[in-house]
Amino acid sequence: MNSVKTIAGVPLYKKIYLDIKQKIQQNILKTDEKLPSEQYLCQQYQVSRITVRKALKLLTDEGLVVTIQGKGSYVNVKKMRGRLEQIEGFSEFSESRSKTNKKIILKREILQNSQIAKILQLSEPADLVYIKRISQTGNEPMAIDEAWLSAERFPELLTNIHEDTSLYQYLADKYHETLASSYREISTILPSSEQARLLALTNVVPLFDVNKTVYNQFDQPLEFSHYVVRGDKMVYTIASKNDSNIYFNHKK
């Protein structure tokens, strides 16, 4: 039987909150794990249901626990936070923040696509390097990334890009390209059957759907990419200015 009544000078609900919080921080209670029922917690801590609910509210307010009506309380997913104004894509972003990041190349080839060639300001017909990757954090697939770049401009890219290669670092080292800015269009979608399979989804979760164009220091487009990121694992934030613009339905 677990009891927290011996901690002096602290309200009972806060003692329960601190005990459960410590178990979450020590990974005794793991992400997505269901907490015991309120009735069980009342018996475990020898307190009333009101006291348990006050403790759960503190955990919920702090984002450590999420309660789903009719299902119970769960240890909350620890989401990664990215900034919309960052230039790098998800793979580079997660790699810079996690030592366990891994990229898996699904496909790389030379192809032609008139729409993307226009975005990259290339004369048609233009050969494009196409790279499709999965980005993992730990052993968990987090994002599917597709990138297109000029094959004429970056002739050795197709053979020199590997799973442990940072695309943007390679462009800087090999071709002395400095990434200066990017433009993104972000929406949310439900996963297709292929996306659900590649991301190993067992439940339907929303995805961030991102189209991105990256520009160098001369305002020349270097890369166009499309990637989807698990919405239950990622949060995007943005710092606003008075001259910031918001567009609806891609129309000014």
Secondary structure, 3 states (H helix, E strand, C coil): CCCCCCCCCCCHHHHHHHHHHHHHHCCCCCCCCECCCHHHHHHHHCCCHHHHHHHHHHHHHCCCEEEECCCEEEECCCCEEEECCCCCCHHHHHHHHCCCEEEEEEEEEEECCHHHHHHCCCCCCCCEEEEEEEEEECCEEEEEEEEEEECCCCCCHHHHCCCCCCHHHHHHHHHCCCEEEEEEEEEEECCCHHHHHHCCCCCCCCEEEEEEEEEECCCCEEEEEEEEEECCCEEEECCCCCCCCCCECCEC
